[in-house]
Amino acid sequence: MGSLISMEGNVYTVICETFPHLKGWKVSLMIVLVGFLASLVYITPGGQYILNLVDHYGASMTCFIANIVVVCIISWFYGFRPFLDDIGYMLKRQHGIYWRLSWSFITPIVLVTILLYFLITMSNLQHEGKAYPNIALVFGWLVTGFAVVQIPIWMIVTYMQNRKAGIKQIIQQSFEFANWRPANLEDFHGWKAMKEEKTLELNQKRFKEKLQYAITGKF
């Protein structure tokens, strides 16, 4: 139940931010109805058989790959220091060394290690001692592929939409995160001032002080 609530929250946020004119209760109702109808198959006599297949290929592996990509993009491309500054601005307090080390190093390493172990030790999927037929395994890999391929597909879509700018400029803009900002105008001005102040302050510091701030959040 807990994981379902978190996943519903992610879907709800994406839909509401993409279509801000939709009312929140209508979005929640739509998500609940779609989830309910899609889940009816799991209460059939063969529901556990299907659930085991979907959970193995559509949840475990896909979640690890997606989470690795998300953590790496936030921590290493956008930067865990700017990311933690953003969170600190929203929560009005800075996070300590535990969160900084976790999001920048520990979590990516643990996720990659678990994924590699999962792939290395993976064997033919079974249910109640019986192996799944090849057609079921093909379906499982198609589910995984469909989820993972979304990442390069939307990269290509973004390139095609901005192809007049040229590949070099598109790559450069993808690392600038120009559209990453608070939606509220008042919050945006405060956030922008905070960013400029942090940047100015860091530019005046030596490398050792910058490293200390990146790790501890303090000079």
N, C-alpha and C positions, 0 to 999 in steps of 0.2 A: 504494500500500500504506500509506503514511504517513497519508493522509487517512482511509482506512478504519479504521485503528486509533484515530484521534482520535474519529471518529463513533461507533464501537463503544463507546468509553469513555464518551461522553456518554449513549448509550442505556442502557448498563449502570448508570451512576450514577443515572439517573432511576428505573429499574425497582427497583433495590436500595433506594433511599431511600423509594419509594412502598410497596414490599412488603418490609419488612426481614426478614420470616420466611423469605424465599427464600434458598437457598444460592447463593453466588457462582458456583460452577462450573455450576450448572443454568441460571442466567441467561445466562452466556456461551455455553453450549451452545445454548440456544434462539435467541439472537441470530445465532450462526454458521449454524445450520440454516436459519432464515428468510432470511438474507442469501444463503446458497448457493442455495436453491430459487428465490428471486426473480431471481437473476442468471443462471439457466440460459438465459433468453431471449436473453442477449447472446452466447451461443456458437452460436446458430442462424445460418443463412445471412443473415438480415436483421438480425442482432444489432447490427452497427455502425450501421445505419440508425436503429434504436430508441435505441441508446446516445447517438447524436448529438442526438436530439430530447430525450431525458430530461435529458441533461447541460446543454443550452441552457436549457430552461425549468424543470427541476426542481432544478438545482444552482446554476448561476451566479446567476441573478436572485434566486432564493429565499434563497440564502445571504447575498447582499448586504443584502436587506431585513431578514432576521432579525438579522444582525449589527449593523446600524444601530440597530434597536430595542433590542437587548441592551446595546450600548455606551452609548446615550443613557440608558436606565433606570438603569444602574449608575453612570454618571458624573454625571448631572445630576439624577436623582430621588433615588436613594439617597445620592449624593454621592461624588465620587472621593476626598475626604479620609477619610471613614469607611471606604470600601472599601480604601484603601491602609493604613489603621490595622489593619483586619482581617487583611490579608495580612502586615503587619509583625508582628502578634501570632502568626500561625501560623509564620512563617519566622524569627522572633526577630531581625529586622533591618528597617530602614526602606529604602524605595526612594527613589532620587534624583529629580532634576528631569526627567530624560529620560522615565521612566515616567509621571510625573504629567502632563506636557504631552502625551504620546502618548495616554494613555487619556482625557483630558478634552477635548482640542481636535484634535490632529493626526489621530488615527484616525477620529473621526466625520466630519471634513471630507473626508478622503481617500475614505472609503467612499461618502459622498453624491456626491462628484464623479465617482467611477468609475461609480456606478449611473446618474447622469444622462447621462454620456457613452455608456454602454451602451444606454440607452433612445433617446437622440437618434440614434445611428448605427446602430441596429438595422435590419436589412433582412430580407426573407423568407429563412428558413432553407433551406440547400441541402446536398445530400450528393452528392459526386462530380459536381458540376455540374448536378444536377437539383433543381428546387425541390420542397419538400414539398407534398403536396396540402392543401387547406383543412381537411379533417377531421383531419389530423395536427396542424396548427397549432392548431386548436380544442382538441384533446387536450392539447397542450403548455400552452396558457393555463389549462386546467382544472387541470393539475398545479400550476402556479404559484399559482393562486387557492386551491386546496385547502390549500396550505401557509401562505400569507399570512393566510387567513381564520381560521386557528386563534387568532391574537392577539385579534381582537375577539370571537370566539366564547367563549373562556374568560373574557374580561372580563364578558360577559353572563351566563355561568354563575355566576361569582362574585357578581355582583349579585343574581341570582335566589336564590342560597343565603342571602344576607344582606339581602334586600329589606325585612325588618321593621325593620332598623336605620335605613333611610332613605338616600337617595342622598347627602346631604351627609356623613353619618357614614362611609359606605362610601368615598367619595372621600378623606376625611380619613385614614381608617385605611390606605388604599392607599399613602399617603406616609409612614407611620410605621414600616413594616417591623418590626412587633412580633414576628413569628414568625421573623425572621432572627437566628439564634443558633447557637452550637455545640451539637451533639447531646449530647456528653459533658458530664455535670454539672460535673465538676471544671474542664474547659476553659471552661465557661460562666461559672463564678464568676470565673475569672481574666480572661476576656474582658470581663465586665461591669465589673469593677474598673478595667480599663484604659480602657474607654469613659468611665466616670465621672471618672477622673483627667484624661483628655484634655479632656473637656467643661469641667471646673472650671478647668483651666489656661488654656484658650482664652477663657473668659469673663472672665478677669482681664487679658487682653491687649488692646492697642489694635488698630485695624483694620489698620494697616501690618504689625504683627507677625503677625496672623492670616493676612494675604495671603502673607507670607513663609513661614509654616509650610505653607500650602496648596500653594505652589509647590515649596519645597525640602524640606519635612519637618522643618525645624529652625527654632528661634526665633532 
